[in-house]
Amino acid sequence: MAVVKPIPDEHHVVRHCKKRETIRENGRIMGVYPDAFLLRPANPPRRPEPEKYLSCNYYEYFQGEPAGRMKSCCEALALRQNRWIRWLGLTSPE
């Protein structure tokens, strides 16, 4: 089993968020509802076991400028067209 280490406070993760999980004001995304970060319970037969981890990408893993890093995160998520991602962290990218 892999060693689990907490992500440092100054680091960030990128997560795919469904449209219904986003908080919007006049069509602009203002935030994300906390439900986007909850592990889902079992839901047989589709999901017989509760989720054990939250799927996301580690932003600092990728190299380059902020826009390039975010693009790499999107590519790693293999997002289909019209999907949303949000920057998660206490600070915004430079």
mmCIF file of the C-alpha atoms, coordinates in Angstrom:
data_MODEL
# 
_entry.id   MODEL 
# 
loop_
_atom_site.group_PDB 
_atom_site.id 
_atom_site.type_symbol 
_atom_site.label_atom_id 
_atom_site.label_alt_id 
_atom_site.label_comp_id 
_atom_site.label_asym_id 
_atom_site.label_entity_id 
_atom_site.label_seq_id 
_atom_site.pdbx_PDB_ins_code 
_atom_site.Cartn_x 
_atom_site.Cartn_y 
_atom_site.Cartn_z 
_atom_site.occupancy 
_atom_site.B_iso_or_equiv 
_atom_site.pdbx_formal_charge 
_atom_site.auth_seq_id 
_atom_site.auth_comp_id 
_atom_site.auth_asym_id 
_atom_site.auth_atom_id 
_atom_site.pdbx_PDB_model_num 
ATOM 1  C CA . MET A 1 1  ? 0.000   0.000  0.000   1.00 0.00 ? 1  MET A CA 1 
ATOM 2  C CA . ALA A 1 2  ? 1.270   3.488  -0.875  1.00 0.00 ? 2  ALA A CA 1 
ATOM 3  C CA . VAL A 1 3  ? 2.332   5.895  1.836   1.00 0.00 ? 3  VAL A CA 1 
ATOM 4  C CA . VAL A 1 4  ? -0.253  8.655  2.236   1.00 0.00 ? 4  VAL A CA 1 
ATOM 5  C CA . LYS A 1 5  ? 1.099   12.152 2.921   1.00 0.00 ? 5  LYS A CA 1 
ATOM 6  C CA . PRO A 1 6  ? -0.982  15.292 3.379   1.00 0.00 ? 6  PRO A CA 1 
ATOM 7  C CA . ILE A 1 7  ? -0.756  17.911 0.644   1.00 0.00 ? 7  ILE A CA 1 
ATOM 8  C CA . PRO A 1 8  ? 1.102   21.000 1.916   1.00 0.00 ? 8  PRO A CA 1 
ATOM 9  C CA . ASP A 1 9  ? -1.182  24.008 2.527   1.00 0.00 ? 9  ASP A CA 1 
ATOM 10 C CA . GLU A 1 10 ? 0.585   26.049 -0.160  1.00 0.00 ? 10 GLU A CA 1 
ATOM 11 C CA . HIS A 1 11 ? -0.116  23.374 -2.822  1.00 0.00 ? 11 HIS A CA 1 
ATOM 12 C CA . HIS A 1 12 ? -3.281  22.784 -4.856  1.00 0.00 ? 12 HIS A CA 1 
ATOM 13 C CA . VAL A 1 13 ? -5.452  20.147 -6.481  1.00 0.00 ? 13 VAL A CA 1 
ATOM 14 C CA . VAL A 1 14 ? -7.639  20.373 -9.574  1.00 0.00 ? 14 VAL A CA 1 
ATOM 15 C CA . ARG A 1 15 ? -10.930 18.502 -9.589  1.00 0.00 ? 15 ARG A CA 1 
ATOM 16 C CA . HIS A 1 16 ? -13.616 18.015 -12.193 1.00 0.00 ? 16 HIS A CA 1 
ATOM 17 C CA . CYS A 1 17 ? -16.846 19.532 -10.854 1.00 0.00 ? 17 CYS A CA 1 
ATOM 18 C CA . LYS A 1 18 ? -20.245 18.881 -12.344 1.00 0.00 ? 18 LYS A CA 1 
ATOM 19 C CA . LYS A 1 19 ? -22.253 21.931 -13.346 1.00 0.00 ? 19 LYS A CA 1 
ATOM 20 C CA . ARG A 1 20 ? -24.783 21.295 -10.555 1.00 0.00 ? 20 ARG A CA 1 
ATOM 21 C CA . GLU A 1 21 ? -21.928 21.431 -8.024  1.00 0.00 ? 21 GLU A CA 1 
ATOM 22 C CA . THR A 1 22 ? -20.926 24.967 -9.020  1.00 0.00 ? 22 THR A CA 1 
ATOM 23 C CA . ILE A 1 23 ? -22.214 28.152 -7.407  1.00 0.00 ? 23 ILE A CA 1 
ATOM 24 C CA . ARG A 1 24 ? -23.138 30.674 -10.098 1.00 0.00 ? 24 ARG A CA 1 
ATOM 25 C CA . GLU A 1 25 ? -24.056 34.315 -10.159 1.00 0.00 ? 25 GLU A CA 1 
ATOM 26 C CA . ASN A 1 26 ? -25.199 35.859 -13.431 1.00 0.00 ? 26 ASN A CA 1 
ATOM 27 C CA . GLY A 1 27 ? -23.761 32.894 -15.322 1.00 0.00 ? 27 GLY A CA 1 
ATOM 28 C CA . ARG A 1 28 ? -20.298 33.183 -13.740 1.00 0.00 ? 28 ARG A CA 1 
ATOM 29 C CA . ILE A 1 29 ? -18.851 30.484 -11.521 1.00 0.00 ? 29 ILE A CA 1 
ATOM 30 C CA . MET A 1 30 ? -18.357 31.985 -8.064  1.00 0.00 ? 30 MET A CA 1 
ATOM 31 C CA . GLY A 1 31 ? -17.496 28.823 -6.163  1.00 0.00 ? 31 GLY A CA 1 
ATOM 32 C CA . VAL A 1 32 ? -18.180 25.155 -5.629  1.00 0.00 ? 32 VAL A CA 1 
ATOM 33 C CA . TYR A 1 33 ? -20.643 23.514 -3.234  1.00 0.00 ? 33 TYR A CA 1 
ATOM 34 C CA . PRO A 1 34 ? -18.999 21.371 -0.531  1.00 0.00 ? 34 PRO A CA 1 
ATOM 35 C CA . ASP A 1 35 ? -20.804 18.283 -1.885  1.00 0.00 ? 35 ASP A CA 1 
ATOM 36 C CA . ALA A 1 36 ? -18.284 18.248 -4.763  1.00 0.00 ? 36 ALA A CA 1 
ATOM 37 C CA . PHE A 1 37 ? -15.673 17.062 -2.234  1.00 0.00 ? 37 PHE A CA 1 
ATOM 38 C CA . LEU A 1 38 ? -17.619 14.383 -0.383  1.00 0.00 ? 38 LEU A CA 1 
ATOM 39 C CA . LEU A 1 39 ? -16.964 10.704 -0.858  1.00 0.00 ? 39 LEU A CA 1 
ATOM 40 C CA . ARG A 1 40 ? -20.098 9.077  -2.219  1.00 0.00 ? 40 ARG A CA 1 
ATOM 41 C CA . PRO A 1 41 ? -21.760 6.252  -0.283  1.00 0.00 ? 41 PRO A CA 1 
ATOM 42 C CA . ALA A 1 42 ? -22.482 2.843  -1.759  1.00 0.00 ? 42 ALA A CA 1 
ATOM 43 C CA . ASN A 1 43 ? -25.296 2.831  -4.335  1.00 0.00 ? 43 ASN A CA 1 
ATOM 44 C CA . PRO A 1 44 ? -25.863 -0.765 -5.518  1.00 0.00 ? 44 PRO A CA 1 
ATOM 45 C CA . PRO A 1 45 ? -25.715 -2.065 -8.131  1.00 0.00 ? 45 PRO A CA 1 
ATOM 46 C CA . ARG A 1 46 ? -23.843 0.802  -9.809  1.00 0.00 ? 46 ARG A CA 1 
ATOM 47 C CA . ARG A 1 47 ? -21.481 1.490  -6.895  1.00 0.00 ? 47 ARG A CA 1 
ATOM 48 C CA . PRO A 1 48 ? -21.628 -1.477 -4.506  1.00 0.00 ? 48 PRO A CA 1 
ATOM 49 C CA . GLU A 1 49 ? -18.950 -0.051 -2.176  1.00 0.00 ? 49 GLU A CA 1 
ATOM 50 C CA . PRO A 1 50 ? -18.571 3.484  -0.791  1.00 0.00 ? 50 PRO A CA 1 
ATOM 51 C CA . GLU A 1 51 ? -15.870 5.577  -2.428  1.00 0.00 ? 51 GLU A CA 1 
ATOM 52 C CA . LYS A 1 52 ? -12.474 5.344  -0.737  1.00 0.00 ? 52 LYS A CA 1 
ATOM 53 C CA . TYR A 1 53 ? -10.739 8.344  -2.310  1.00 0.00 ? 53 TYR A CA 1 
ATOM 54 C CA . LEU A 1 54 ? -11.426 11.650 -4.034  1.00 0.00 ? 54 LEU A CA 1 
ATOM 55 C CA . SER A 1 55 ? -10.313 11.890 -7.640  1.00 0.00 ? 55 SER A CA 1 
ATOM 56 C CA . CYS A 1 56 ? -8.236  14.977 -8.464  1.00 0.00 ? 56 CYS A CA 1 
ATOM 57 C CA . ASN A 1 57 ? -4.940  16.078 -10.003 1.00 0.00 ? 57 ASN A CA 1 
ATOM 58 C CA . TYR A 1 58 ? -2.001  17.479 -8.082  1.00 0.00 ? 58 TYR A CA 1 
ATOM 59 C CA . TYR A 1 59 ? -1.361  20.878 -9.727  1.00 0.00 ? 59 TYR A CA 1 
ATOM 60 C CA . GLU A 1 60 ? 2.259   21.182 -8.582  1.00 0.00 ? 60 GLU A CA 1 
ATOM 61 C CA . TYR A 1 61 ? 3.106   17.879 -10.289 1.00 0.00 ? 61 TYR A CA 1 
ATOM 62 C CA . PHE A 1 62 ? 2.992   19.648 -13.672 1.00 0.00 ? 62 PHE A CA 1 
ATOM 63 C CA . GLN A 1 63 ? 5.704   21.993 -14.921 1.00 0.00 ? 63 GLN A CA 1 
ATOM 64 C CA . GLY A 1 64 ? 5.458   25.423 -16.560 1.00 0.00 ? 64 GLY A CA 1 
ATOM 65 C CA . GLU A 1 65 ? 3.396   28.579 -16.303 1.00 0.00 ? 65 GLU A CA 1 
ATOM 66 C CA . PRO A 1 66 ? -0.027  28.489 -14.574 1.00 0.00 ? 66 PRO A CA 1 
ATOM 67 C CA . ALA A 1 67 ? -2.016  28.277 -17.839 1.00 0.00 ? 67 ALA A CA 1 
ATOM 68 C CA . GLY A 1 68 ? 0.180   25.416 -19.056 1.00 0.00 ? 68 GLY A CA 1 
ATOM 69 C CA . ARG A 1 69 ? -0.137  23.568 -15.770 1.00 0.00 ? 69 ARG A CA 1 
ATOM 70 C CA . MET A 1 70 ? -3.918  23.895 -15.847 1.00 0.00 ? 70 MET A CA 1 
ATOM 71 C CA . LYS A 1 71 ? -3.975  22.642 -19.446 1.00 0.00 ? 71 LYS A CA 1 
ATOM 72 C CA . SER A 1 72 ? -1.913  19.625 -18.366 1.00 0.00 ? 72 SER A CA 1 
ATOM 73 C CA . CYS A 1 73 ? -4.393  18.966 -15.546 1.00 0.00 ? 73 CYS A CA 1 
ATOM 74 C CA . CYS A 1 74 ? -7.275  19.052 -18.040 1.00 0.00 ? 74 CYS A CA 1 
ATOM 75 C CA . GLU A 1 75 ? -5.467  16.658 -20.361 1.00 0.00 ? 75 GLU A CA 1 
ATOM 76 C CA . ALA A 1 76 ? -4.761  14.300 -17.458 1.00 0.00 ? 76 ALA A CA 1 
ATOM 77 C CA . LEU A 1 77 ? -8.434  14.397 -16.489 1.00 0.00 ? 77 LEU A CA 1 
ATOM 78 C CA . ALA A 1 78 ? -9.368  13.496 -20.083 1.00 0.00 ? 78 ALA A CA 1 
ATOM 79 C CA . LEU A 1 79 ? -12.282 15.913 -19.931 1.00 0.00 ? 79 LEU A CA 1 
ATOM 80 C CA . ARG A 1 80 ? -14.940 15.867 -22.582 1.00 0.00 ? 80 ARG A CA 1 
ATOM 81 C CA . GLN A 1 81 ? -16.072 19.108 -24.155 1.00 0.00 ? 81 GLN A CA 1 
ATOM 82 C CA . ASN A 1 82 ? -18.277 21.367 -21.990 1.00 0.00 ? 82 ASN A CA 1 
ATOM 83 C CA . ARG A 1 83 ? -16.920 20.053 -18.690 1.00 0.00 ? 83 ARG A CA 1 
ATOM 84 C CA . TRP A 1 84 ? -15.848 22.320 -15.839 1.00 0.00 ? 84 TRP A CA 1 
ATOM 85 C CA . ILE A 1 85 ? -12.771 22.313 -13.655 1.00 0.00 ? 85 ILE A CA 1 
ATOM 86 C CA . ARG A 1 86 ? -12.053 24.564 -10.701 1.00 0.00 ? 86 ARG A CA 1 
ATOM 87 C CA . TRP A 1 87 ? -8.883  25.754 -9.082  1.00 0.00 ? 87 TRP A CA 1 
ATOM 88 C CA . LEU A 1 88 ? -8.917  24.502 -5.498  1.00 0.00 ? 88 LEU A CA 1 
ATOM 89 C CA . GLY A 1 89 ? -6.766  26.065 -2.853  1.00 0.00 ? 89 GLY A CA 1 
ATOM 90 C CA . LEU A 1 90 ? -6.503  29.017 -0.577  1.00 0.00 ? 90 LEU A CA 1 
ATOM 91 C CA . THR A 1 91 ? -4.579  31.080 -3.089  1.00 0.00 ? 91 THR A CA 1 
ATOM 92 C CA . SER A 1 92 ? -4.953  31.542 -6.833  1.00 0.00 ? 92 SER A CA 1 
ATOM 93 C CA . PRO A 1 93 ? -2.249  30.610 -9.339  1.00 0.00 ? 93 PRO A CA 1 
ATOM 94 C CA . GLU A 1 94 ? 0.288   33.335 -10.118 1.00 0.00 ? 94 GLU A CA 1 
# 
